[in-house]
Amino acid sequence: MAFNVTNTLAWSLKFPLTISHFLELFPLQFLALQSLTSLALPTNYLSGNLPSELAGCANLKFGKLTSLVALGHGGNDYDEGKLPDSFGKLKKVYWLFLAGSNLTEQIPESIFEINALGTLDILNNRISGNVPKSISKLQNLFKIELYQNNLIGELPVELVDLIHLQEIDVSRNQLHGTLPKGIDSLKNLTHLNGFAVYSNSFTGEIPANLVWFSPLNSIDISENNNLQNLLAVEISCTEEFPDNYASCKTLTRYRVSQNQLSGRIAEGLWGLPDVRMIDFSDNNFTGTVSPGIGAGTKLNQLVLSNNRFSGELPKEHGKLTQLERQYFDNNEFSGIIPSELGTLKQISSLYLEKNSLSG
């Protein structure tokens, strides 16, 4: 086994060891380095078990890494197993990255005793069970990545107690129920800028006031079937989409596809100044595309497929010079295709079929 040890600086943290090209089992000799503050080993070829000895519990001769503040082991080929309870003894860790590590079973309660924890990233595993209510103990938490696991149940209302939360992604799990009551009226969540819950089984209404208190720039609630949310793919939202989101000028991605949303899209939603993606596809939206869309000059993708949008396409499309993909198929658009579309040199995909357009 060959490795290199260098000094480097990253994320305002001193990483005295940056290790690359490890093969096979985790090198337990590093556990003797009691002054180690950061250990990053993601995306190598490590195998075997995720070492519980990191917390100095299973094999005391290696010492206790009580100074560790950052731990990254994601993207390795560890044997299938649970997240070790002993990790809860790493009280100073604020960055825990274990994505893609073949983790199974439930998140141990001991993890929620790591008071310093700011980032909990365990996406792309097979973790099961509920999202524990005790997650609210992590009062320094600002990023939660639980994407693509086997989590079930409802999101705990205690999430709203995490006043420093900036990003949460629980997409591609088996979660259900409504989004936590009060999440849209909590002034505590003033730092929230990323909210993704797509590809679950949430139901109910999209929080109408979430954007009033949070500087959101990414919302995805798609693929849920009964939801009405911002980033909401596969969620099953119903009823009409809240007009309030038109005031969210910080949004860069706006995706609510594959729900049961209806009604007209608020005027201001079409021309948000920083938006790069709008995806309203696979719902029951009606009404026209507003001429105000011309204000969205950063727009790169515009997806309206499989709705009941109608009326003529606005000539203001010609102002969308960054537009690369436009999907308007299977709607009720009519009239002449505006010549301004021909000026958009960046377009690589244009779908207008199954409408009543001419020209």
C-alpha positions in Angstrom: 0.0 0.0 0.0 1.4 3.4 -1.0 0.3 6.8 0.2 1.4 10.3 0.3 1.2 12.7 3.3 1.2 16.4 2.6 0.2 19.6 4.3 -2.7 21.5 2.9 -5.3 24.2 3.7 -9.0 23.8 2.9 -12.3 25.2 4.1 -10.4 27.4 6.6 -9.3 24.2 8.3 -5.8 22.8 8.7 -5.7 19.4 7.2 -2.4 18.0 8.4 -3.0 14.8 6.4 -4.4 14.5 3.0 -4.3 10.9 2.0 -4.8 9.6 -1.5 -4.7 6.3 -3.4 -5.3 4.0 -0.3 -6.1 0.4 -1.2 -8.0 -2.2 0.8 -8.5 -1.9 4.5 -8.5 1.4 6.5 -4.9 2.1 7.8 -5.5 1.8 11.5 -2.0 3.2 12.3 -3.5 6.7 11.8 -5.6 6.3 14.9 -2.4 6.8 17.0 -2.2 10.4 15.8 -3.9 12.0 18.8 -3.2 15.6 17.5 -5.0 14.9 14.3 -7.8 17.4 13.7 -9.0 16.5 10.2 -9.0 13.2 8.4 -10.3 13.1 4.8 -10.3 9.8 2.9 -13.2 10.1 0.5 -13.3 8.4 -2.9 -10.5 5.9 -2.5 -10.5 2.1 -2.6 -11.0 1.5 1.1 -12.9 -1.7 2.0 -13.7 -3.7 5.1 -15.7 -2.2 7.9 -16.1 1.5 8.7 -13.7 1.6 11.7 -15.4 2.2 15.0 -11.9 2.5 16.4 -11.9 6.2 15.2 -13.6 7.1 18.5 -11.1 5.0 20.5 -13.7 2.6 21.7 -13.0 -0.8 20.1 -9.2 -0.7 20.4 -7.8 1.7 23.0 -4.2 1.0 22.0 -4.8 3.3 19.0 -5.7 6.2 21.2 -8.7 8.5 21.2 -8.9 11.1 18.4 -10.6 13.6 20.6 -9.2 16.6 18.6 -10.9 15.5 15.4 -13.1 18.2 13.9 -13.6 16.9 10.3 -14.1 13.4 9.2 -14.6 12.4 5.5 -14.9 8.7 4.5 -17.5 8.9 1.7 -17.2 7.1 -1.6 -15.3 4.1 -0.4 -16.2 0.4 -0.8 -16.8 -0.4 2.9 -18.6 -3.6 3.8 -22.4 -3.1 4.4 -23.0 -2.2 8.0 -24.4 0.4 10.4 -23.0 3.7 11.3 -20.9 3.0 14.4 -22.4 4.2 17.7 -18.9 5.1 18.8 -18.8 8.0 16.4 -20.9 9.9 18.9 -17.8 10.2 21.0 -16.2 12.5 18.5 -17.6 15.5 20.2 -15.6 18.2 18.3 -16.5 16.9 14.8 -18.4 19.6 12.8 -18.0 18.0 9.3 -19.1 14.4 8.9 -19.1 13.1 5.3 -20.0 9.4 4.9 -21.9 9.5 1.6 -21.8 6.3 -0.4 -20.4 4.1 2.3 -22.8 1.2 2.2 -24.4 2.2 5.5 -27.5 0.4 6.6 -29.9 0.3 9.6 -31.0 3.4 11.5 -29.0 6.5 12.4 -27.7 5.8 15.9 -28.9 8.3 18.6 -25.3 8.8 19.6 -24.8 10.9 16.4 -27.1 13.5 17.8 -24.8 14.0 20.8 -22.1 15.5 18.6 -23.0 19.1 19.6 -20.4 20.7 17.3 -21.8 19.0 14.2 -22.5 21.5 11.3 -22.7 19.2 8.3 -24.3 15.7 8.4 -23.8 14.1 4.9 -24.8 10.5 4.7 -26.5 10.6 1.3 -26.5 7.6 -1.1 -26.6 4.8 1.5 -29.3 2.4 2.6 -30.1 3.9 5.9 -33.6 3.0 7.2 -36.0 4.1 9.9 -37.4 7.5 10.6 -35.6 10.8 10.7 -35.2 11.0 14.5 -36.8 13.9 16.4 -33.5 14.1 18.4 -31.9 15.7 15.3 -33.1 19.0 16.9 -30.3 18.6 19.5 -27.7 19.5 16.8 -28.2 23.3 17.2 -25.1 24.1 15.1 -26.3 22.0 12.1 -26.5 24.0 8.9 -26.5 21.2 6.2 -28.4 17.9 6.2 -27.8 15.5 3.3 -30.0 12.4 3.6 -30.7 12.0 -0.2 -31.2 8.5 -1.6 -31.6 6.3 1.4 -34.5 4.1 2.7 -35.9 6.5 5.3 -39.6 6.2 6.1 -42.2 8.1 8.1 -42.8 11.9 8.4 -40.3 14.7 8.7 -40.1 15.6 12.4 -41.5 19.0 13.2 -38.4 19.5 15.4 -36.5 20.4 12.2 -37.8 23.9 12.6 -35.8 24.3 15.7 -32.5 24.1 13.7 -32.2 27.9 13.4 -28.9 27.8 11.5 -30.1 25.4 8.8 -29.1 26.4 5.3 -29.6 23.3 3.2 -31.7 20.2 3.6 -32.1 17.4 1.1 -34.2 14.3 2.0 -35.0 13.5 -1.6 -35.4 9.9 -3.0 -36.5 8.2 0.2 -39.9 6.8 1.3 -41.0 9.7 3.4 -44.7 10.6 3.5 -47.3 12.8 5.2 -47.4 16.6 5.2 -44.4 18.9 5.5 -43.9 20.0 9.2 -46.5 22.4 10.3 -45.2 25.9 10.8 -42.2 25.5 8.6 -43.4 28.3 6.3 -44.0 30.8 9.1 -40.9 30.2 11.2 -38.7 33.3 11.2 -36.0 31.1 12.7 -35.1 29.6 9.3 -33.7 32.9 8.0 -30.6 31.1 6.6 -32.4 28.4 4.6 -31.4 28.6 0.9 -31.8 25.0 -0.3 -34.9 22.8 0.3 -35.2 19.5 -1.6 -37.8 16.8 -0.8 -38.5 15.4 -4.2 -39.2 11.7 -5.0 -41.1 10.9 -1.8 -44.7 10.5 -1.0 -45.5 13.8 0.7 -49.0 15.1 0.5 -50.9 18.4 1.2 -50.2 21.9 0.4 -46.9 23.7 -0.5 -45.9 26.1 2.4 -47.1 29.4 1.0 -44.9 31.7 3.2 -41.6 29.8 3.2 -40.0 32.4 1.0 -40.9 35.3 3.2 -38.3 34.4 5.9 -35.7 32.3 4.0 -33.3 33.4 1.2 -34.1 30.3 -0.9 -32.3 29.8 -4.1 -33.2 26.2 -4.7 -36.5 24.4 -4.2 -37.4 20.9 -5.4 -40.5 19.1 -4.4 -41.1 17.2 -7.6 -42.2 13.6 -7.8 -44.4 13.5 -4.7 -47.9 13.2 -6.2 -49.8 15.3 -3.7 -47.7 18.3 -2.8 -47.5 22.0 -3.8 -43.9 22.9 -3.2 -40.9 24.6 -4.7 -38.3 22.0 -5.5 -41.0 19.3 -5.6 -40.4 16.5 -8.0 -42.6 13.4 -7.4 -44.4 14.7 -4.3 -48.1 14.7 -5.2 -48.9 18.3 -4.3 -52.4 19.4 -5.0 -54.5 22.5 -5.4 -53.0 25.8 -6.7 -49.4 27.0 -6.6 -48.9 29.8 -4.0 -48.4 33.2 -5.6 -46.1 34.2 -2.8 -43.1 32.5 -4.4 -43.1 35.3 -7.1 -41.4 37.5 -4.4 -38.5 35.1 -4.0 -36.0 36.9 -6.1 -33.1 34.7 -5.0 -34.4 31.5 -6.6 -32.1 30.0 -9.2 -33.9 26.6 -9.7 -37.7 26.2 -9.6 -38.9 22.6 -10.0 -42.4 21.3 -9.1 -42.9 18.6 -11.8 -44.9 15.4 -11.5 -47.5 16.6 -8.9 -51.1 17.5 -9.2 -50.8 21.2 -9.1 -53.3 23.4 -10.9 -54.3 27.0 -11.6 -52.4 29.8 -13.2 -48.8 30.7 -12.6 -48.3 34.1 -10.9 -47.0 36.8 -13.2 -43.8 37.4 -11.2 -42.8 33.7 -11.3 -42.0 33.8 -15.0 -39.4 36.5 -14.9 -37.4 35.9 -11.7 -34.0 37.7 -12.3 -31.6 34.8 -11.3 -33.6 31.8 -12.2 -31.8 29.3 -14.4 -34.4 26.4 -14.4 -38.2 26.5 -14.4 -39.8 23.1 -14.5 -43.7 23.0 -14.2 -44.1 19.8 -16.2 -46.6 17.0 -15.6 -49.2 18.9 -13.6 -52.6 20.5 -14.4 -51.5 24.2 -14.8 -53.6 26.5 -17.0 -53.3 30.0 -18.3 -50.7 31.7 -20.5 -46.9 32.2 -20.4 -46.5 35.8 -19.3 -44.6 38.3 -21.5 -42.7 39.0 -18.2 -40.6 35.9 -19.0 -38.3 38.1 -21.0 -36.9 39.4 -17.7 -35.5 36.0 -16.9 -32.4 36.5 -18.9 -30.4 33.9 -17.1 -32.9 31.2 -17.8 -31.3 28.0 -19.2 -34.1 25.4 -19.1 -37.9 26.0 -19.4 -40.0 22.9 -19.1 -43.8 23.1 -19.3 -44.6 19.7 -20.8 -47.9 17.9 -20.1 -50.1 20.6 -18.7 -53.0 22.7 -20.0 -51.1 26.0 -20.8 -52.8 27.9 -23.6 -52.6 31.1 -25.6 -49.9 32.4 -27.9 -46.2 32.1 -27.1 -44.9 35.6 -26.2 -42.3 37.2 -28.5 -40.4 38.1 -25.4 -38.9 34.6 -25.7 -36.3 36.3 -27.9 -34.7 37.9 -24.9 -33.8 34.6 -23.3 -30.4 34.4 -24.9 -29.1 31.8 -22.4 -31.9 29.4 -23.1 -30.7 25.9 -24.2 -33.7 23.7 -23.5 -37.4 24.5 -24.1 -40.1 21.8 -23.6 -43.7 23.1 -24.4 -45.0 19.8 -25.7 -48.5 18.4 -24.9 -50.3 21.6 -24.0 -52.9 23.8 -25.6 -50.8 26.6 -27.1 -52.0 28.2 -30.3 -51.2 30.9 -32.8 -48.0 31.5 -34.8 -44.7 30.4 -33.5 -42.9 33.7 -32.8 -40.0 34.4 -35.2 -37.9 35.6 -32.2 -37.4 31.9 -31.3 -35.1 31.7 -34.3 -32.7 34.2 -32.8 -31.9 32.0 -29.8 -28.5 30.6 -30.9 -28.0 28.5 -27.7 -31.1 26.3 -28.1 -30.2 22.6 -28.4 -33.6 21.1 -27.5 -37.0 22.5 -28.6 -40.2 20.5 -28.2 -43.5 22.1 -29.3 -45.4 19.1 -30.5 -49.0 18.3 -29.5 -50.2 21.9 -29.5 -52.1 24.0 -32.0 -49.2 26.1 -33.2 -48.6 27.3 -36.8 -46.1 29.2 -38.8 
